[in-house]
């Protein structure tokens, strides 16, 4: 009985590791594509028992959003998705509380992403 429990725990742990690696690989591919488009700012919010949110925005030479992505969730099945609603907006027009009016985690992540260095 104990051997069975240990075996199940090890299999679950290995699955978690494999799926976590798969999630990181998907995010890195999406992030690399974003980095090809311009300067990138990244913000992360969330806690241990809340869904984590990662927002990455790419700005062109005119300080306009040329692409953006967001990944949110508690599990390894979260995947990056595009934020098409902010494409083309100027950096000064990005207001996290207007873009995500009912989601404080997304607001926090976007606020951190907007603190990218000018230059």
C-alpha positions as CSV (number, residue, x, y, z in Angstrom):
1,X,0.0,0.0,0.0
2,X,2.7,2.5,0.9
3,X,4.7,1.5,-2.2
4,X,1.6,2.3,-4.3
5,X,1.1,5.7,-2.7
6,X,4.8,6.6,-3.2
7,X,4.6,5.4,-6.8
8,X,1.5,7.5,-7.5
9,X,3.1,10.6,-5.8
10,X,6.3,10.2,-7.9
11,X,4.2,9.8,-11.1
12,X,2.2,12.9,-10.2
13,X,5.3,14.9,-9.5
14,X,6.9,13.8,-12.8
15,X,3.8,14.8,-14.7
16,X,3.8,18.2,-12.9
17,X,7.4,18.7,-13.9
18,X,6.8,17.7,-17.6
19,X,3.7,19.9,-17.9
20,X,5.4,22.8,-16.2
21,X,8.2,22.6,-18.7
22,X,5.8,22.5,-21.5
23,X,4.1,25.6,-20.2
24,X,7.4,27.5,-19.9
25,X,8.3,26.4,-23.5
26,X,5.1,27.8,-24.9
27,X,5.4,31.0,-23.0
28,X,9.1,31.4,-24.1
29,X,8.1,30.9,-27.7
30,X,5.4,33.6,-27.5
31,X,7.7,35.9,-25.6
32,X,10.5,35.5,-28.1
33,X,8.1,36.4,-30.9
34,X,7.1,39.5,-28.9
35,X,10.7,40.5,-28.4
36,X,11.2,40.5,-32.2
37,X,8.6,43.3,-32.5
38,X,10.0,46.0,-30.2
39,X,10.9,46.9,-26.7
40,X,9.2,44.7,-24.2
41,X,7.9,45.3,-20.7
42,X,6.8,42.4,-18.5
43,X,4.6,42.5,-15.4
44,X,3.5,39.8,-13.0
45,X,0.9,39.8,-10.3
46,X,-0.7,37.2,-8.2
47,X,0.1,35.2,-5.2
48,X,0.5,31.7,-3.9
49,X,-3.2,30.9,-3.8
50,X,-4.5,33.4,-6.4
51,X,-4.2,33.0,-10.2
52,X,-1.0,34.5,-11.4
53,X,-1.1,36.9,-14.3
54,X,1.8,37.8,-16.6
55,X,1.4,40.6,-19.0
56,X,4.0,41.4,-21.7
57,X,3.7,44.4,-24.1
58,X,5.9,45.3,-27.0
59,X,6.3,48.9,-28.1
60,X,7.5,50.1,-31.4
61,X,9.8,53.1,-32.0
62,X,6.8,55.5,-31.7
63,X,5.9,54.2,-28.2
64,X,2.8,52.5,-29.5
65,X,1.8,48.9,-28.6
66,X,2.6,46.7,-31.5
67,X,1.7,43.4,-29.7
68,X,0.8,42.2,-26.2
69,X,0.2,38.9,-24.5
70,X,-1.2,37.7,-21.2
71,X,-1.0,34.4,-19.3
72,X,-3.1,33.8,-16.3
73,X,-4.1,30.8,-14.2
74,X,-3.3,28.5,-11.3
75,X,-2.4,25.4,-13.3
76,X,0.2,24.3,-15.9
77,X,-2.6,24.5,-18.5
78,X,-2.5,28.3,-18.6
79,X,-1.3,29.5,-21.9
80,X,-0.3,32.9,-23.4
81,X,-3.1,34.7,-25.2
82,X,-2.9,38.0,-27.3
83,X,-4.4,41.2,-25.9
84,X,-5.7,42.6,-29.2
85,X,-7.7,45.4,-27.6
86,X,-4.6,47.5,-26.8
87,X,-2.7,47.1,-30.1
88,X,-2.0,50.5,-31.6
89,X,-2.5,52.5,-28.4
90,X,0.2,55.0,-27.3
91,X,2.0,54.3,-24.1
92,X,0.3,57.3,-22.5
93,X,-3.1,56.0,-23.4
94,X,-2.6,52.7,-21.5
95,X,-4.6,52.9,-18.3
96,X,-4.8,49.5,-16.5
97,X,-8.0,50.3,-14.6
98,X,-9.7,51.2,-17.9
99,X,-8.4,48.3,-19.8
100,X,-9.2,45.7,-17.1
101,X,-11.9,47.5,-15.1
102,X,-12.9,44.4,-13.0
103,X,-9.6,42.6,-12.7
104,X,-7.1,43.9,-10.1
105,X,-4.6,41.2,-10.9
106,X,-4.5,42.1,-14.6
107,X,-4.3,45.8,-13.6
108,X,-1.3,45.1,-11.4
109,X,0.5,43.1,-14.0
110,X,-0.1,45.7,-16.7
111,X,1.1,48.5,-14.4
112,X,4.3,46.6,-13.9
113,X,4.7,46.0,-17.6
114,X,4.3,49.7,-18.3
115,X,7.3,50.5,-16.2
116,X,9.7,49.5,-19.0
117,X,12.7,51.7,-19.6
118,X,12.4,54.4,-22.2
119,X,15.3,54.5,-24.6
